[in-house]
Amino acid sequence: MEKIKAIYIKFFDQSETLFYRLEEVKISISGSNAEVRGRYQVTQKLKNQQTEKLWRGNLRWELVKKDGTLKITVLDYQHEKSP
C-alpha cells in the first residue's frame, strides 16, 4: 500500500494541472454490490514544462455497501495509450 501511495504522491507533485474525464459510464447494481464501467481520459500538464501527457482507456470499479457507505473493492484501469 505504501508503494502505491508513493506513486500517486509523485504523480500529483509533478503536475501543474490534471483533468479527469469519464464517458460512457454504465452502472450495474446487484444487492449491496455495484459495478461501474466506462471510459476515462486524464490530461496532465507537468510543472515547469509545456508538455502535456495523456492517458485514456477503459475502467471498471467494483463497490460494496458496508455500514451504509460505498467502499471501493476493485479499481481496474486498462490503458490504451501511455505517455
mmCIF file of the N, C-alpha and C atoms, coordinates in Angstrom:
data_MODEL
# 
_entry.id   MODEL 
# 
loop_
_atom_site.group_PDB 
_atom_site.id 
_atom_site.type_symbol 
_atom_site.label_atom_id 
_atom_site.label_alt_id 
_atom_site.label_comp_id 
_atom_site.label_asym_id 
_atom_site.label_entity_id 
_atom_site.label_seq_id 
_atom_site.pdbx_PDB_ins_code 
_atom_site.Cartn_x 
_atom_site.Cartn_y 
_atom_site.Cartn_z 
_atom_site.occupancy 
_atom_site.B_iso_or_equiv 
_atom_site.pdbx_formal_charge 
_atom_site.auth_seq_id 
_atom_site.auth_comp_id 
_atom_site.auth_asym_id 
_atom_site.auth_atom_id 
_atom_site.pdbx_PDB_model_num 
ATOM 1   N N  . MET A 1 1  ? 0.809   -1.190 0.000   1.00 0.00 ? 1  MET A N  1 
ATOM 2   C CA . MET A 1 1  ? 0.000   0.000  0.000   1.00 0.00 ? 1  MET A CA 1 
ATOM 3   C C  . MET A 1 1  ? 0.864   1.270  0.000   1.00 0.00 ? 1  MET A C  1 
ATOM 4   N N  . GLU A 1 2  ? 1.961   1.224  0.721   1.00 0.00 ? 2  GLU A N  1 
ATOM 5   C CA . GLU A 1 2  ? 2.842   2.399  0.780   1.00 0.00 ? 2  GLU A CA 1 
ATOM 6   C C  . GLU A 1 2  ? 3.469   2.715  -0.579  1.00 0.00 ? 2  GLU A C  1 
ATOM 7   N N  . LYS A 1 3  ? 3.788   1.683  -1.357  1.00 0.00 ? 3  LYS A N  1 
ATOM 8   C CA . LYS A 1 3  ? 4.361   1.912  -2.689  1.00 0.00 ? 3  LYS A CA 1 
ATOM 9   C C  . LYS A 1 3  ? 3.339   2.562  -3.615  1.00 0.00 ? 3  LYS A C  1 
ATOM 10  N N  . ILE A 1 4  ? 2.103   2.117  -3.532  1.00 0.00 ? 4  ILE A N  1 
ATOM 11  C CA . ILE A 1 4  ? 1.034   2.713  -4.344  1.00 0.00 ? 4  ILE A CA 1 
ATOM 12  C C  . ILE A 1 4  ? 0.849   4.176  -3.953  1.00 0.00 ? 4  ILE A C  1 
ATOM 13  N N  . LYS A 1 5  ? 0.817   4.437  -2.656  1.00 0.00 ? 5  LYS A N  1 
ATOM 14  C CA . LYS A 1 5  ? 0.669   5.807  -2.165  1.00 0.00 ? 5  LYS A CA 1 
ATOM 15  C C  . LYS A 1 5  ? 1.815   6.694  -2.676  1.00 0.00 ? 5  LYS A C  1 
ATOM 16  N N  . ALA A 1 6  ? 3.046   6.187  -2.645  1.00 0.00 ? 6  ALA A N  1 
ATOM 17  C CA . ALA A 1 6  ? 4.201   6.947  -3.115  1.00 0.00 ? 6  ALA A CA 1 
ATOM 18  C C  . ALA A 1 6  ? 4.094   7.274  -4.605  1.00 0.00 ? 6  ALA A C  1 
ATOM 19  N N  . ILE A 1 7  ? 3.591   6.343  -5.398  1.00 0.00 ? 7  ILE A N  1 
ATOM 20  C CA . ILE A 1 7  ? 3.412   6.578  -6.838  1.00 0.00 ? 7  ILE A CA 1 
ATOM 21  C C  . ILE A 1 7  ? 2.428   7.722  -7.073  1.00 0.00 ? 7  ILE A C  1 
ATOM 22  N N  . TYR A 1 8  ? 1.310   7.704  -6.356  1.00 0.00 ? 8  TYR A N  1 
ATOM 23  C CA . TYR A 1 8  ? 0.315   8.767  -6.512  1.00 0.00 ? 8  TYR A CA 1 
ATOM 24  C C  . TYR A 1 8  ? 0.845   10.111 -6.031  1.00 0.00 ? 8  TYR A C  1 
ATOM 25  N N  . ILE A 1 9  ? 1.563   10.130 -4.927  1.00 0.00 ? 9  ILE A N  1 
ATOM 26  C CA . ILE A 1 9  ? 2.133   11.391 -4.419  1.00 0.00 ? 9  ILE A CA 1 
ATOM 27  C C  . ILE A 1 9  ? 3.074   11.990 -5.456  1.00 0.00 ? 9  ILE A C  1 
ATOM 28  N N  . LYS A 1 10 ? 3.936   11.164 -6.038  1.00 0.00 ? 10 LYS A N  1 
ATOM 29  C CA . LYS A 1 10 ? 4.871   11.650 -7.059  1.00 0.00 ? 10 LYS A CA 1 
ATOM 30  C C  . LYS A 1 10 ? 4.114   12.187 -8.274  1.00 0.00 ? 10 LYS A C  1 
ATOM 31  N N  . PHE A 1 11 ? 3.085   11.458 -8.716  1.00 0.00 ? 11 PHE A N  1 
ATOM 32  C CA . PHE A 1 11 ? 2.290   11.871 -9.874  1.00 0.00 ? 11 PHE A CA 1 
ATOM 33  C C  . PHE A 1 11 ? 1.669   13.248 -9.638  1.00 0.00 ? 11 PHE A C  1 
ATOM 34  N N  . PHE A 1 12 ? 1.039   13.441 -8.479  1.00 0.00 ? 12 PHE A N  1 
ATOM 35  C CA . PHE A 1 12 ? 0.409   14.728 -8.182  1.00 0.00 ? 12 PHE A CA 1 
ATOM 36  C C  . PHE A 1 12 ? 1.448   15.828 -7.984  1.00 0.00 ? 12 PHE A C  1 
ATOM 37  N N  . ASP A 1 13 ? 2.584   15.521 -7.365  1.00 0.00 ? 13 ASP A N  1 
ATOM 38  C CA . ASP A 1 13 ? 3.630   16.519 -7.158  1.00 0.00 ? 13 ASP A CA 1 
ATOM 39  C C  . ASP A 1 13 ? 4.230   17.008 -8.473  1.00 0.00 ? 13 ASP A C  1 
ATOM 40  N N  . GLN A 1 14 ? 4.260   16.165 -9.493  1.00 0.00 ? 14 GLN A N  1 
ATOM 41  C CA . GLN A 1 14 ? 4.816   16.546 -10.798 1.00 0.00 ? 14 GLN A CA 1 
ATOM 42  C C  . GLN A 1 14 ? 3.828   17.366 -11.631 1.00 0.00 ? 14 GLN A C  1 
ATOM 43  N N  . SER A 1 15 ? 2.571   17.430 -11.199 1.00 0.00 ? 15 SER A N  1 
ATOM 44  C CA . SER A 1 15 ? 1.510   18.014 -12.014 1.00 0.00 ? 15 SER A CA 1 
ATOM 45  C C  . SER A 1 15 ? 1.261   19.476 -11.685 1.00 0.00 ? 15 SER A C  1 
ATOM 46  N N  . GLU A 1 16 ? 1.185   20.276 -12.752 1.00 0.00 ? 16 GLU A N  1 
ATOM 47  C CA . GLU A 1 16 ? 0.698   21.651 -12.594 1.00 0.00 ? 16 GLU A CA 1 
ATOM 48  C C  . GLU A 1 16 ? -0.825  21.636 -12.656 1.00 0.00 ? 16 GLU A C  1 
ATOM 49  N N  . THR A 1 17 ? -1.371  20.879 -13.639 1.00 0.00 ? 17 THR A N  1 
ATOM 50  C CA . THR A 1 17 ? -2.819  20.699 -13.738 1.00 0.00 ? 17 THR A CA 1 
ATOM 51  C C  . THR A 1 17 ? -3.119  19.259 -14.119 1.00 0.00 ? 17 THR A C  1 
ATOM 52  N N  . LEU A 1 18 ? -4.298  18.804 -13.695 1.00 0.00 ? 18 LEU A N  1 
ATOM 53  C CA . LEU A 1 18 ? -4.815  17.481 -14.048 1.00 0.00 ? 18 LEU A CA 1 
ATOM 54  C C  . LEU A 1 18 ? -6.285  17.623 -14.412 1.00 0.00 ? 18 LEU A C  1 
ATOM 55  N N  . PHE A 1 19 ? -6.680  16.994 -15.498 1.00 0.00 ? 19 PHE A N  1 
ATOM 56  C CA . PHE A 1 19 ? -8.083  16.939 -15.890 1.00 0.00 ? 19 PHE A CA 1 
ATOM 57  C C  . PHE A 1 19 ? -8.475  15.479 -16.042 1.00 0.00 ? 19 PHE A C  1 
ATOM 58  N N  . TYR A 1 20 ? -9.535  15.079 -15.352 1.00 0.00 ? 20 TYR A N  1 
ATOM 59  C CA . TYR A 1 20 ? -10.015 13.699 -15.373 1.00 0.00 ? 20 TYR A CA 1 
ATOM 60  C C  . TYR A 1 20 ? -11.425 13.715 -15.924 1.00 0.00 ? 20 TYR A C  1 
ATOM 61  N N  . ARG A 1 21 ? -11.662 12.908 -16.937 1.00 0.00 ? 21 ARG A N  1 
ATOM 62  C CA . ARG A 1 21 ? -12.970 12.899 -17.602 1.00 0.00 ? 21 ARG A CA 1 
ATOM 63  C C  . ARG A 1 21 ? -13.462 11.470 -17.737 1.00 0.00 ? 21 ARG A C  1 
ATOM 64  N N  . LEU A 1 22 ? -14.743 11.259 -17.429 1.00 0.00 ? 22 LEU A N  1 
ATOM 65  C CA . LEU A 1 22 ? -15.390 9.960  -17.605 1.00 0.00 ? 22 LEU A CA 1 
ATOM 66  C C  . LEU A 1 22 ? -16.408 10.055 -18.724 1.00 0.00 ? 22 LEU A C  1 
ATOM 67  N N  . GLU A 1 23 ? -16.522 8.983  -19.504 1.00 0.00 ? 23 GLU A N  1 
ATOM 68  C CA . GLU A 1 23 ? -17.508 8.908  -20.585 1.00 0.00 ? 23 GLU A CA 1 
ATOM 69  C C  . GLU A 1 23 ? -18.124 7.528  -20.604 1.00 0.00 ? 23 GLU A C  1 
ATOM 70  N N  . GLU A 1 24 ? -19.274 7.427  -21.213 1.00 0.00 ? 24 GLU A N  1 
ATOM 71  C CA . GLU A 1 24 ? -19.954 6.147  -21.447 1.00 0.00 ? 24 GLU A CA 1 
ATOM 72  C C  . GLU A 1 24 ? -20.065 5.323  -20.163 1.00 0.00 ? 24 GLU A C  1 
ATOM 73  N N  . VAL A 1 25 ? -20.413 5.974  -19.070 1.00 0.00 ? 25 VAL A N  1 
ATOM 74  C CA . VAL A 1 25 ? -20.484 5.310  -17.773 1.00 0.00 ? 25 VAL A CA 1 
ATOM 75  C C  . VAL A 1 25 ? -21.745 4.455  -17.685 1.00 0.00 ? 25 VAL A C  1 
ATOM 76  N N  . LYS A 1 26 ? -21.556 3.201  -17.267 1.00 0.00 ? 26 LYS A N  1 
ATOM 77  C CA . LYS A 1 26 ? -22.670 2.272  -17.053 1.00 0.00 ? 26 LYS A CA 1 
ATOM 78  C C  . LYS A 1 26 ? -22.539 1.710  -15.649 1.00 0.00 ? 26 LYS A C  1 
ATOM 79  N N  . ILE A 1 27 ? -23.636 1.711  -14.904 1.00 0.00 ? 27 ILE A N  1 
ATOM 80  C CA . ILE A 1 27 ? -23.640 1.230  -13.531 1.00 0.00 ? 27 ILE A CA 1 
ATOM 81  C C  . ILE A 1 27 ? -24.597 0.056  -13.420 1.00 0.00 ? 27 ILE A C  1 
ATOM 82  N N  . SER A 1 28 ? -24.101 -1.055 -12.851 1.00 0.00 ? 28 SER A N  1 
ATOM 83  C CA . SER A 1 28 ? -24.928 -2.237 -12.591 1.00 0.00 ? 28 SER A CA 1 
ATOM 84  C C  . SER A 1 28 ? -24.983 -2.439 -11.086 1.00 0.00 ? 28 SER A C  1 
ATOM 85  N N  . ILE A 1 29 ? -26.201 -2.614 -10.558 1.00 0.00 ? 29 ILE A N  1 
ATOM 86  C CA . ILE A 1 29 ? -26.382 -2.797 -9.122  1.00 0.00 ? 29 ILE A CA 1 
ATOM 87  C C  . ILE A 1 29 ? -26.991 -4.167 -8.864  1.00 0.00 ? 29 ILE A C  1 
ATOM 88  N N  . SER A 1 30 ? -26.423 -4.880 -7.904  1.00 0.00 ? 30 SER A N  1 
ATOM 89  C CA . SER A 1 30 ? -26.921 -6.199 -7.522  1.00 0.00 ? 30 SER A CA 1 
ATOM 90  C C  . SER A 1 30 ? -26.798 -6.322 -6.003  1.00 0.00 ? 30 SER A C  1 
ATOM 91  N N  . GLY A 1 31 ? -27.905 -6.224 -5.309  1.00 0.00 ? 31 GLY A N  1 
ATOM 92  C CA . GLY A 1 31 ? -27.876 -6.300 -3.847  1.00 0.00 ? 31 GLY A CA 1 
ATOM 93  C C  . GLY A 1 31 ? -27.078 -5.152 -3.262  1.00 0.00 ? 31 GLY A C  1 
ATOM 94  N N  . SER A 1 32 ? -26.045 -5.483 -2.489  1.00 0.00 ? 32 SER A N  1 
ATOM 95  C CA . SER A 1 32 ? -25.208 -4.449 -1.872  1.00 0.00 ? 32 SER A CA 1 
ATOM 96  C C  . SER A 1 32 ? -23.951 -4.167 -2.690  1.00 0.00 ? 32 SER A C  1 
ATOM 97  N N  . ASN A 1 33 ? -23.870 -4.722 -3.904  1.00 0.00 ? 33 ASN A N  1 
ATOM 98  C CA . ASN A 1 33 ? -22.713 -4.518 -4.781  1.00 0.00 ? 33 ASN A CA 1 
ATOM 99  C C  . ASN A 1 33 ? -23.083 -3.670 -5.987  1.00 0.00 ? 33 ASN A C  1 
ATOM 100 N N  . ALA A 1 34 ? -22.093 -2.942 -6.485  1.00 0.00 ? 34 ALA A N  1 
ATOM 101 C CA . ALA A 1 34 ? -22.280 -2.161 -7.709  1.00 0.00 ? 34 ALA A CA 1 
ATOM 102 C C  . ALA A 1 34 ? -21.018 -2.297 -8.549  1.00 0.00 ? 34 ALA A C  1 
ATOM 103 N N  . GLU A 1 35 ? -21.207 -2.272 -9.865  1.00 0.00 ? 35 GLU A N  1 
ATOM 104 C CA . GLU A 1 35 ? -20.085 -2.279 -10.798 1.00 0.00 ? 35 GLU A CA 1 
ATOM 105 C C  . GLU A 1 35 ? -20.251 -1.091 -11.732 1.00 0.00 ? 35 GLU A C  1 
ATOM 106 N N  . VAL A 1 36 ? -19.162 -0.357 -11.911 1.00 0.00 ? 36 VAL A N  1 
ATOM 107 C CA . VAL A 1 36 ? -19.157 0.799  -12.802 1.00 0.00 ? 36 VAL A CA 1 
ATOM 108 C C  . VAL A 1 36 ? -18.173 0.505  -13.921 1.00 0.00 ? 36 VAL A C  1 
ATOM 109 N N  . ARG A 1 37 ? -18.626 0.692  -15.154 1.00 0.00 ? 37 ARG A N  1 
ATOM 110 C CA . ARG A 1 37 ? -17.754 0.541  -16.322 1.00 0.00 ? 37 ARG A CA 1 
ATOM 111 C C  . ARG A 1 37 ? -17.861 1.804  -17.156 1.00 0.00 ? 37 ARG A C  1 
ATOM 112 N N  . GLY A 1 38 ? -16.777 2.154  -17.814 1.00 0.00 ? 38 GLY A N  1 
ATOM 113 C CA . GLY A 1 38 ? -16.800 3.334  -18.666 1.00 0.00 ? 38 GLY A CA 1 
ATOM 114 C C  . GLY A 1 38 ? -15.445 3.551  -19.296 1.00 0.00 ? 38 GLY A C  1 
ATOM 115 N N  . ARG A 1 39 ? -15.271 4.765  -19.797 1.00 0.00 ? 39 ARG A N  1 
ATOM 116 C CA . ARG A 1 39 ? -14.016 5.175  -20.410 1.00 0.00 ? 39 ARG A CA 1 
ATOM 117 C C  . ARG A 1 39 ? -13.512 6.394  -19.658 1.00 0.00 ? 39 ARG A C  1 
ATOM 118 N N  . TYR A 1 40 ? -12.202 6.505  -19.536 1.00 0.00 ? 40 TYR A N  1 
ATOM 119 C CA . TYR A 1 40 ? -11.609 7.643  -18.840 1.00 0.00 ? 40 TYR A CA 1 
ATOM 120 C C  . TYR A 1 40 ? -10.561 8.305  -19.722 1.00 0.00 ? 40 TYR A C  1 
ATOM 121 N N  . GLN A 1 41 ? -10.278 9.552  -19.388 1.00 0.00 ? 41 GLN A N  1 
ATOM 122 C CA . GLN A 1 41 ? -9.186  10.281 -20.022 1.00 0.00 ? 41 GLN A CA 1 
ATOM 123 C C  . GLN A 1 41 ? -8.582  11.205 -18.967 1.00 0.00 ? 41 GLN A C  1 
ATOM 124 N N  . VAL A 1 42 ? -7.268  11.134 -18.818 1.00 0.00 ? 42 VAL A N  1 
ATOM 125 C CA . VAL A 1 42 ? -6.545  12.006 -17.894 1.00 0.00 ? 42 VAL A CA 1 
ATOM 126 C C  . VAL A 1 42 ? -5.548  12.809 -18.720 1.00 0.00 ? 42 VAL A C  1 
ATOM 127 N N  . THR A 1 43 ? -5.609  14.137 -18.578 1.00 0.00 ? 43 THR A N  1 
ATOM 128 C CA . THR A 1 43 ? -4.644  15.027 -19.215 1.00 0.00 ? 43 THR A CA 1 
ATOM 129 C C  . THR A 1 43 ? -3.843  15.693 -18.101 1.00 0.00 ? 43 THR A C  1 
ATOM 130 N N  . GLN A 1 44 ? -2.524  15.556 -18.166 1.00 0.00 ? 44 GLN A N  1 
ATOM 131 C CA . GLN A 1 44 ? -1.641  16.083 -17.140 1.00 0.00 ? 44 GLN A CA 1 
ATOM 132 C C  . GLN A 1 44 ? -0.697  17.097 -17.759 1.00 0.00 ? 44 GLN A C  1 
ATOM 133 N N  . LYS A 1 45 ? -0.668  18.315 -17.192 1.00 0.00 ? 45 LYS A N  1 
ATOM 134 C CA . LYS A 1 45 ? 0.341   19.289 -17.585 1.00 0.00 ? 45 LYS A CA 1 
ATOM 135 C C  . LYS A 1 45 ? 1.399   19.270 -16.502 1.00 0.00 ? 45 LYS A C  1 
ATOM 136 N N  . LEU A 1 46 ? 2.640   19.030 -16.913 1.00 0.00 ? 46 LEU A N  1 
ATOM 137 C CA . LEU A 1 46 ? 3.743   18.912 -15.973 1.00 0.00 ? 46 LEU A CA 1 
ATOM 138 C C  . LEU A 1 46 ? 4.215   20.288 -15.513 1.00 0.00 ? 46 LEU A C  1 
ATOM 139 N N  . LYS A 1 47 ? 4.667   20.368 -14.265 1.00 0.00 ? 47 LYS A N  1 
ATOM 140 C CA . LYS A 1 47 ? 5.215   21.611 -13.717 1.00 0.00 ? 47 LYS A CA 1 
ATOM 141 C C  . LYS A 1 47 ? 6.449   22.017 -14.508 1.00 0.00 ? 47 LYS A C  1 
ATOM 142 N N  . ASN A 1 48 ? 6.604   23.328 -14.719 1.00 0.00 ? 48 ASN A N  1 
ATOM 143 C CA . ASN A 1 48 ? 7.791   23.908 -15.366 1.00 0.00 ? 48 ASN A CA 1 
ATOM 144 C C  . ASN A 1 48 ? 8.050   23.374 -16.770 1.00 0.00 ? 48 ASN A C  1 
ATOM 145 N N  . GLN A 1 49 ? 7.009   22.856 -17.429 1.00 0.00 ? 49 GLN A N  1 
ATOM 146 C CA . GLN A 1 49 ? 7.163   22.356 -18.796 1.00 0.00 ? 49 GLN A CA 1 
ATOM 147 C C  . GLN A 1 49 ? 5.913   22.714 -19.591 1.00 0.00 ? 49 GLN A C  1 
ATOM 148 N N  . GLN A 1 50 ? 6.057   22.757 -20.883 1.00 0.00 ? 50 GLN A N  1 
ATOM 149 C CA . GLN A 1 50 ? 4.917   22.956 -21.769 1.00 0.00 ? 50 GLN A CA 1 
ATOM 150 C C  . GLN A 1 50 ? 4.267   21.627 -22.132 1.00 0.00 ? 50 GLN A C  1 
ATOM 151 N N  . THR A 1 51 ? 4.849   20.543 -21.667 1.00 0.00 ? 51 THR A N  1 
ATOM 152 C CA . THR A 1 51 ? 4.438   19.204 -22.052 1.00 0.00 ? 51 THR A CA 1 
ATOM 153 C C  . THR A 1 51 ? 3.135   18.793 -21.374 1.00 0.00 ? 51 THR A C  1 
ATOM 154 N N  . GLU A 1 52 ? 2.270   18.145 -22.149 1.00 0.00 ? 52 GLU A N  1 
ATOM 155 C CA . GLU A 1 52 ? 1.079   17.505 -21.599 1.00 0.00 ? 52 GLU A CA 1 
ATOM 156 C C  . GLU A 1 52 ? 1.162   16.017 -21.881 1.00 0.00 ? 52 GLU A C  1 
ATOM 157 N N  . LYS A 1 53 ? 0.709   15.225 -20.909 1.00 0.00 ? 53 LYS A N  1 
ATOM 158 C CA . LYS A 1 53 ? 0.644   13.779 -21.079 1.00 0.00 ? 53 LYS A CA 1 
ATOM 159 C C  . LYS A 1 53 ? -0.822  13.371 -21.085 1.00 0.00 ? 53 LYS A C  1 
ATOM 160 N N  . LEU A 1 54 ? -1.117  12.308 -21.818 1.00 0.00 ? 54 LEU A N  1 
ATOM 161 C CA . LEU A 1 54 ? -2.491  11.853 -21.972 1.00 0.00 ? 54 LEU A CA 1 
ATOM 162 C C  . LEU A 1 54 ? -2.578  10.365 -21.682 1.00 0.00 ? 54 LEU A C  1 
ATOM 163 N N  . TRP A 1 55 ? -3.510  10.010 -20.826 1.00 0.00 ? 55 TRP A N  1 
ATOM 164 C CA . TRP A 1 55 ? -3.830  8.608  -20.561 1.00 0.00 ? 55 TRP A CA 1 
ATOM 165 C C  . TRP A 1 55 ? -5.305  8.422  -20.855 1.00 0.00 ? 55 TRP A C  1 
ATOM 166 N N  . ARG A 1 56 ? -5.656  7.310  -21.490 1.00 0.00 ? 56 ARG A N  1 
ATOM 167 C CA . ARG A 1 56 ? -7.072  7.014  -21.731 1.00 0.00 ? 56 ARG A CA 1 
ATOM 168 C C  . ARG A 1 56 ? -7.258  5.518  -21.899 1.00 0.00 ? 56 ARG A C  1 
ATOM 169 N N  . GLY A 1 57 ? -8.502  5.094  -21.689 1.00 0.00 ? 57 GLY A N  1 
ATOM 170 C CA . GLY A 1 57 ? -8.801  3.678  -21.824 1.00 0.00 ? 57 GLY A CA 1 
ATOM 171 C C  . GLY A 1 57 ? -10.099 3.330  -21.119 1.00 0.00 ? 57 GLY A C  1 
ATOM 172 N N  . ASN A 1 58 ? -10.238 2.062  -20.785 1.00 0.00 ? 58 ASN A N  1 
ATOM 173 C CA . ASN A 1 58 ? -11.442 1.561  -20.120 1.00 0.00 ? 58 ASN A CA 1 
ATOM 174 C C  . ASN A 1 58 ? -11.196 1.467  -18.625 1.00 0.00 ? 58 ASN A C  1 
ATOM 175 N N  . LEU A 1 59 ? -12.281 1.582  -17.865 1.00 0.00 ? 59 LEU A N  1 
ATOM 176 C CA . LEU A 1 59 ? -12.183 1.428  -16.424 1.00 0.00 ? 59 LEU A CA 1 
ATOM 177 C C  . LEU A 1 59 ? -13.300 0.541  -15.908 1.00 0.00 ? 59 LEU A C  1 
ATOM 178 N N  . ARG A 1 60 ? -13.021 -0.068 -14.763 1.00 0.00 ? 60 ARG A N  1 
ATOM 179 C CA . ARG A 1 60 ? -14.027 -0.867 -14.065 1.00 0.00 ? 60 ARG A CA 1 
ATOM 180 C C  . ARG A 1 60 ? -13.789 -0.680 -12.578 1.00 0.00 ? 60 ARG A C  1 
ATOM 181 N N  . TRP A 1 61 ? -14.847 -0.304 -11.879 1.00 0.00 ? 61 TRP A N  1 
ATOM 182 C CA . TRP A 1 61 ? -14.798 -0.191 -10.423 1.00 0.00 ? 61 TRP A CA 1 
ATOM 183 C C  . TRP A 1 61 ? -15.822 -1.158 -9.856  1.00 0.00 ? 61 TRP A C  1 
ATOM 184 N N  . GLU A 1 62 ? -15.463 -1.829 -8.791  1.00 0.00 ? 62 GLU A N  1 
ATOM 185 C CA . GLU A 1 62 ? -16.427 -2.626 -8.046  1.00 0.00 ? 62 GLU A CA 1 
ATOM 186 C C  . GLU A 1 62 ? -16.563 -1.999 -6.668  1.00 0.00 ? 62 GLU A C  1 
ATOM 187 N N  . LEU A 1 63 ? -17.801 -1.852 -6.220  1.00 0.00 ? 63 LEU A N  1 
ATOM 188 C CA . LEU A 1 63 ? -18.092 -1.243 -4.931  1.00 0.00 ? 63 LEU A CA 1 
ATOM 189 C C  . LEU A 1 63 ? -19.021 -2.145 -4.135  1.00 0.00 ? 63 LEU A C  1 
ATOM 190 N N  . VAL A 1 64 ? -18.915 -2.054 -2.813  1.00 0.00 ? 64 VAL A N  1 
ATOM 191 C CA . VAL A 1 64 ? -19.800 -2.805 -1.936  1.00 0.00 ? 64 VAL A CA 1 
ATOM 192 C C  . VAL A 1 64 ? -20.288 -1.848 -0.855  1.00 0.00 ? 64 VAL A C  1 
ATOM 193 N N  . LYS A 1 65 ? -21.542 -2.000 -0.484  1.00 0.00 ? 65 LYS A N  1 
ATOM 194 C CA . LYS A 1 65 ? -22.108 -1.150 0.557   1.00 0.00 ? 65 LYS A CA 1 
ATOM 195 C C  . LYS A 1 65 ? -21.874 -1.810 1.913   1.00 0.00 ? 65 LYS A C  1 
ATOM 196 N N  . LYS A 1 66 ? -21.155 -1.101 2.808   1.00 0.00 ? 66 LYS A N  1 
ATOM 197 C CA . LYS A 1 66 ? -20.880 -1.583 4.158   1.00 0.00 ? 66 LYS A CA 1 
ATOM 198 C C  . LYS A 1 66 ? -21.187 -0.469 5.141   1.00 0.00 ? 66 LYS A C  1 
ATOM 199 N N  . ASP A 1 67 ? -21.961 -0.788 6.138   1.00 0.00 ? 67 ASP A N  1 
ATOM 200 C CA . ASP A 1 67 ? -22.305 0.188  7.174   1.00 0.00 ? 67 ASP A CA 1 
ATOM 201 C C  . ASP A 1 67 ? -22.881 1.477  6.579   1.00 0.00 ? 67 ASP A C  1 
ATOM 202 N N  . GLY A 1 68 ? -23.671 1.341  5.533   1.00 0.00 ? 68 GLY A N  1 
ATOM 203 C CA . GLY A 1 68 ? -24.354 2.490  4.941   1.00 0.00 ? 68 GLY A CA 1 
ATOM 204 C C  . GLY A 1 68 ? -23.534 3.325  3.980   1.00 0.00 ? 68 GLY A C  1 
ATOM 205 N N  . THR A 1 69 ? -22.281 2.954  3.719   1.00 0.00 ? 69 THR A N  1 
ATOM 206 C CA . THR A 1 69 ? -21.460 3.695  2.770   1.00 0.00 ? 69 THR A CA 1 
ATOM 207 C C  . THR A 1 69 ? -20.874 2.755  1.726   1.00 0.00 ? 69 THR A C  1 
ATOM 208 N N  . LEU A 1 70 ? -20.565 3.293  0.562   1.00 0.00 ? 70 LEU A N  1 
ATOM 209 C CA . LEU A 1 70 ? -19.954 2.503  -0.506  1.00 0.00 ? 70 LEU A CA 1 
ATOM 210 C C  . LEU A 1 70 ? -18.443 2.469  -0.328  1.00 0.00 ? 70 LEU A C  1 
ATOM 211 N N  . LYS A 1 71 ? -17.873 1.288  -0.442  1.00 0.00 ? 71 LYS A N  1 
ATOM 212 C CA . LYS A 1 71 ? -16.424 1.087  -0.367  1.00 0.00 ? 71 LYS A CA 1 
ATOM 213 C C  . LYS A 1 71 ? -15.958 0.504  -1.692  1.00 0.00 ? 71 LYS A C  1 
ATOM 214 N N  . ILE A 1 72 ? -14.886 1.049  -2.228  1.00 0.00 ? 72 ILE A N  1 
ATOM 215 C CA . ILE A 1 72 ? -14.321 0.533  -3.474  1.00 0.00 ? 72 ILE A CA 1 
ATOM 216 C C  . ILE A 1 72 ? -13.519 -0.718 -3.150  1.00 0.00 ? 72 ILE A C  1 
ATOM 217 N N  . THR A 1 73 ? -13.812 -1.811 -3.846  1.00 0.00 ? 73 THR A N  1 
ATOM 218 C CA . THR A 1 73 ? -13.072 -3.055 -3.636  1.00 0.00 ? 73 THR A CA 1 
ATOM 219 C C  . THR A 1 73 ? -12.141 -3.374 -4.805  1.00 0.00 ? 73 THR A C  1 
ATOM 220 N N  . VAL A 1 74 ? -12.450 -2.855 -6.000  1.00 0.00 ? 74 VAL A N  1 
ATOM 221 C CA . VAL A 1 74 ? -11.616 -3.103 -7.183  1.00 0.00 ? 74 VAL A CA 1 
ATOM 222 C C  . VAL A 1 74 ? -11.542 -1.827 -8.014  1.00 0.00 ? 74 VAL A C  1 
ATOM 223 N N  . LEU A 1 75 ? -10.332 -1.457 -8.420  1.00 0.00 ? 75 LEU A N  1 
ATOM 224 C CA . LEU A 1 75 ? -10.095 -0.403 -9.406  1.00 0.00 ? 75 LEU A CA 1 
ATOM 225 C C  . LEU A 1 75 ? -9.326  -1.043 -10.544 1.00 0.00 ? 75 LEU A C  1 
ATOM 226 N N  . ASP A 1 76 ? -9.886  -1.041 -11.738 1.00 0.00 ? 76 ASP A N  1 
ATOM 227 C CA . ASP A 1 76 ? -9.246  -1.689 -12.879 1.00 0.00 ? 76 ASP A CA 1 
ATOM 228 C C  . ASP A 1 76 ? -9.206  -0.692 -14.032 1.00 0.00 ? 76 ASP A C  1 
ATOM 229 N N  . TYR A 1 77 ? -8.010  -0.189 -14.333 1.00 0.00 ? 77 TYR A N  1 
ATOM 230 C CA . TYR A 1 77 ? -7.817  0.734  -15.448 1.00 0.00 ? 77 TYR A CA 1 
ATOM 231 C C  . TYR A 1 77 ? -7.046  0.013  -16.538 1.00 0.00 ? 77 TYR A C  1 
ATOM 232 N N  . GLN A 1 78 ? -7.568  0.012  -17.760 1.00 0.00 ? 78 GLN A N  1 
ATOM 233 C CA . GLN A 1 78 ? -6.906  -0.629 -18.892 1.00 0.00 ? 78 GLN A CA 1 
ATOM 234 C C  . GLN A 1 78 ? -6.493  0.475  -19.875 1.00 0.00 ? 78 GLN A C  1 
ATOM 235 N N  . HIS A 1 79 ? -5.217  0.827  -19.812 1.00 0.00 ? 79 HIS A N  1 
ATOM 236 C CA . HIS A 1 79 ? -4.714  1.930  -20.628 1.00 0.00 ? 79 HIS A CA 1 
ATOM 237 C C  . HIS A 1 79 ? -4.639  1.561  -22.107 1.00 0.00 ? 79 HIS A C  1 
ATOM 238 N N  . GLU A 1 80 ? -5.085  2.489  -22.946 1.00 0.00 ? 80 GLU A N  1 
ATOM 239 C CA . GLU A 1 80 ? -4.913  2.323  -24.399 1.00 0.00 ? 80 GLU A CA 1 
ATOM 240 C C  . GLU A 1 80 ? -3.671  3.033  -24.882 1.00 0.00 ? 80 GLU A C  1 
ATOM 241 N N  . LYS A 1 81 ? -3.350  4.158  -24.215 1.00 0.00 ? 81 LYS A N  1 
ATOM 242 C CA . LYS A 1 81 ? -2.219  4.945  -24.654 1.00 0.00 ? 81 LYS A CA 1 
ATOM 243 C C  . LYS A 1 81 ? -1.506  5.464  -23.422 1.00 0.00 ? 81 LYS A C  1 
ATOM 244 N N  . SER A 1 82 ? -0.200  5.276  -23.355 1.00 0.00 ? 82 SER A N  1 
ATOM 245 C CA . SER A 1 82 ? 0.596   5.785  -22.249 1.00 0.00 ? 82 SER A CA 1 
ATOM 246 C C  . SER A 1 82 ? 1.559   6.829  -22.771 1.00 0.00 ? 82 SER A C  1 
ATOM 247 N N  . PRO A 1 83 ? 1.887   7.783  -21.918 1.00 0.00 ? 83 PRO A N  1 
ATOM 248 C CA . PRO A 1 83 ? 2.847   8.813  -22.358 1.00 0.00 ? 83 PRO A CA 1 
ATOM 249 C C  . PRO A 1 83 ? 4.254   8.271  -22.507 1.00 0.00 ? 83 PRO A C  1 
# 
